[in-house]
Each structure stands twice: as C-alpha cells, then as structure tokens.
C-alpha cells in the first residue's frame, strides 16, 4: 500500500499518550485562563468567587502535572522525527516555540502558587490535598507578583494561539502533515 504524501504514517504521529496530554493541556489552559473572567461576576468573599479561584488554582496545578507527564513521555517514549514538510528555519522556529511553551507552562503556575502563598492562602488541588503557605504574608510583594503571573499567562496564551495558527496554516494552506501528526488517527 502506498502512503499518501500528505498523510503521515502511524510512525510519524505522536504517540497516543502525547497526543492525549497535548489536548488535555489545551483544555486546561482554556479553563484556567477563561475562569478568571468569571471573578467579576461575584462579590468579593462569596462562595461563588472562592469557587472561581479554587478552580483556577486546581486546574493550574493540573497543568503542572500534565507538563511533567508530557516530559516523561517525551523522554521515554518514541517521538517522531520532525515533519519533512518543515524547512530547517521553520523547524528551528517550531523548536524555540515549543521550548518557550513548556517554560511558560511551568513558570506560570509556579508563580501563581507563589502569589497565593504571598497572599496567605493555602493551595488546594480539587480538595484532594492542600499545601499550606510556607512564606510570610506580603501583600506588597503579592501586588508585584500578580503582574508577573498575568504577564506570563498572557504570553502563554498568545504563544499558544500563534502555535495553533501556525498548525492551521500548515493544515489549510500548505496541506501538509504538521497538524495531522498531533490529531487522532485511524
């Protein structure tokens, strides 16, 4: 059977665990970023507003876990070679973008955890476990750290959107295998 030139073989796809973790990470980013817009719907100190931040923090911690699993699967599992459709400069740009995405996926939640601790809050993961704050409350530092957290979160979302746009351009315009390698396959 002849392989269609724009349809990657199973060996050229990312593994099922990596594909699953990728799409779970996408969903988690949408939830963790999107839920913050619900804050203003509820008065300060209400259970609903507390639920918004409980969800934000729990999903943020989930992102750290997903990234850790992704890194393990990348190290121990097979990772397909770069797509033949990518030129050397495009592959280099994609590699830099991936490194930056991973760095932001780790740094953003870690800074968020530090922010919660500076505010005197404990960090809980969907009520399954709680991490008490190991640092003294410092509201002045918290105001500075929230700006860093927001900057990192915005950078993560912008870079993720650029990543998605590049994948869509490859799929729709160039009609190559770049996006299909991360999609479920038959």
Order of alpha helices (4+ residues) and beta strands (2+ residues): alpha-alpha-alpha-beta-beta-alpha
